[in-house]
Amino acid sequence: MKLATWNVNSIRARLDRALAWLDANRPDVVCLQELKVEVDGFPREPFEAAGWHLALHGQKTYNGVGILARAPLTDVTRGLEDDDPDEQARLIAATVGGVRVVSAYFPNGGDTGSDKYAYKLRWMGRLRRWLDRHDPAAPLVLAGDFNVAPEDRDVHDPAAWAGQTLFSEPEKEALRQVAAWGLRDTFRKHHAEGGRYSWWDYRGLSFIRDQGLRIDHVWATAPLYEVCRACDIDREARKGKNASDHAPVVATFDV
């Protein structure tokens, strides 16, 4: 199974690029984030014509997540399935080929100390409790834009980013709690080096200067982690006109 995750930063704005990338790279499963469209407005036709099965959780203007697969998707669930009246479309899960696939778009958090930052930490705690209702011994992959760089080697300038949103200690600790449920970073299985990023700000020539952060991840439970034979970031997809500010992350599992 070749699985990709990609924050497309508006599927309608990035439609042609997304279709071209899918055709060129031929993944089996794709987790998308920041669709920025309600389900009824998602451009289904070109994806379905190309043979994709779709599961979507959309929201007007903001957020939105989806899963595309070559095989049928079953047992689709949306949201964190708790009592919180949160209407933000940030998580969708489905089973494909015996693997539980979760596409997640973690909150950005705004400024540290803000209401948005508190919401982010609360959301991550809810995610951990959602995971607690699942079996960590089963094959599950959590993929998406986590909006957290876990370590110094995931940030182009750790000193400059220290204490800032996306790299603050409370966020990193909340992410460690998510991982402690039974998830491991498939990218780090294959790449120990720093300086590999998945997101670059549109501002300040960040991409040209390679001033990025690794905030897009593919994490897997032990049964999948053990059979993950590759994981990489497609930096080339960030180049050119009308690109998303995120690059796809692609992992391959022997399942």
N, C-alpha and C positions, 0 to 999 in steps of 0.2 A: 504494500500500500504506500503510494506516494501522496503525502498530505502537505498542503500548503496553507499558510495563514497570511492574510494581507489586509491591512487597513487601507481601503481604496480612497477614503476621504471624498465620498460622493460617488455612488455607482453610476449615476447618470452623466456626471462630468468625466468619469474615467471609463466609460463603457467600451469605447473602441480599444483602448489600451488593455483593458481587462480581457476582452475577448481574444485579442492578438496574443497576449501572454499565455492564456490557457491553451490556445491552439499550439503554440510553440513548445510549451513545457509538458503538456499532457499529464497533469496530476490526476489522481483518482478521487481525491476529496479536497475541497477548498473551504476554509473558514474565512469569511469576510467580516470586516468591521467598518463602522461609520458609513453605512449605506446612505444615510440622510434622506430616506424616503419611506413613506408608508408602503405596506405590502401591496396594495392595489396599484401603486405607482412604480413598482419595481419592473424594469424592462425584461420580463420573463421570456419573451418570444425568441430572441437570439440565443439565449442559453439553452432553452428547451430544444430548439432546432439543432443545436450542437450536441444534443444527447445528455444534457445535465438534468438530474433530479434536484429540486430546490426545496429547502426549508427556510422560511424567512420569519424574522421578528423585526418589524419596521416601526419607524417613528418619523413624523413629519419634521423635516429640517435638521434634526439632530439624531445622533446615535444610530442604532439599527445594526443588526447582526444577521448572518445567514450561513448556511452550509450548502454547498453544492457537491454532488457526488455522481459518479458514473453508474453506481448501483442504486437500487431503491433505498430510501431513508425510512426507517421505522421508529416508532416510539418517540415521536418528536415532542419535546417539552420546551416551554418558553418562560424565561424569568427564573428567579430564585425560589419560587414556590413556598414563600413564607407568608407571615401575616403583615409584613411591611407594605403600606399602600403605595409603593414606588412604581411609577408607570414608565420609567425610562427603559428603553429596549436595549439591554446590554448583554443578555445571555440567551443562547439557544443550544439545545442538546438533541442529538439523534443517534441512532445506532445504524451502522453501515458495515457490512462484512464482519459482523461479530464484535466490532469495536464501538464503544461509546465515545462519540466525538462531541466536544463542547467548544463552541465558538464564543469568546468573551471579549467585551470591550470595557475594560476597567475605566472608572471615572478619571478624568485628568487631575482634578483636585484644586485648580485655581491657585491662589496664594496660600501658603502655609498659615494656619490659624483662621482661615475663612470657613464659612459654612460649607462651601464646596469641598474643602479639604477634609472637614469632619465627615461629610457624606462619603467621601472616598474610603476613609478608614472604616467606616461603618459598613459600607458595601463589601469590602474585602473580608470583614468578619462574617458577614452573612454568607459570602461565598464559601468560607471554610465550613460553616454549619451546613450548607447545602451539600458539600462534599461528604460531610460526616454521615449523611443519609445514604451514601453509596459504599460499595465494597472496594477498598484499595487493592485487593488481590485480583480484581477483574481488569480486563484491558480497557483503559480509559485514557484519552488524550485531552488535555486542556490547552487550547491554542488561541492566540489572539494578541491584541494590543493590551498589555498589562499596565502600561503607563508607569512602570517602575523599572529602573536599571538596578539590578541586584547588587553589583559589586563595583569597585573602583575600575576594574578592567573593562567595564561596560560603558564607561563615560570618557569622553575625550579630554576633559579637564576636571578631575574629581575635586580638586581644591575649590575651583570656581563654582561647582555645582553643590558643594556641601551645604546641607540644610535647605536646599531649594526643592520645590515640588518636582517629582519624578525621581529624586535621589535623597530624600530626607530619611532620617533614621526610623521614624514611626511607619513610613510606607514600607521600607525594607523589612522591618520586623513583621508587619502584617503579611507581607509576601512570604516570609519564612514560615509563618504559621499556616499559610495555604499549602506550601510545599510539604510541611511536616505531616500532612494527612497521608502522604504516600506518593508524591510526584517528584520527578527528576527532570532536569533541564537537558533535553536531547542535544542542543547545540553544544553545550559544554562537554558532552561525552566525546565529541569529535574535535573540539577546538579549545585549547587551553589559553591561547594567546589573547591579549587585549587588542583594542583598536578595531574591533569588528562591530559595526553599528547597523541598526535597522531603521532609524529615524534621524532626519536632519531638518532643522527649522528652515522654512522658506526664506527667512530673513537673514541678512548678513553674510550671504554667500557661504552658508554653513556647509552645504553639500560639496562645493568646490574645495573648501578648506578641510573637508572631512571632520567637521566638528559635530559629531553625532552622539547618539545614545543607543544602546541596545535595549529596547523596551518591548519588542515584539518577540513572543516566545512560543515554543512547542514543548510542553511538559507532558510526561507520560508516567503511568503506573509501571511497576516493575515488569509485568509480562510484556509490555511493549518496549520499555526502555532497553531491556536485554536484547531485543531483536531489532533495534534501531541501527541501521548500518550506514546512515548518512544524515547530516543536517547542515544546511548552509543558508546564507543570506544572499539573495539575488540583487546585488547592488546595481547591476546594469538596468534593472527595471525602474530605478529611481532617476535615471538620466532622461534628458530630452524634454520636449515641450509637453506641458499639461500632465506632468507626472504627479502622482501622490507624493506626499512628504514621507511616506513609509515605503520600505522595500519588502517584498515577500520573503518569508522564511519557509524553507521546504525541507521536510524530514521524510525519510524512506524507512519503512518497517517491513521485515520479512514475515508478513502475515497475508 
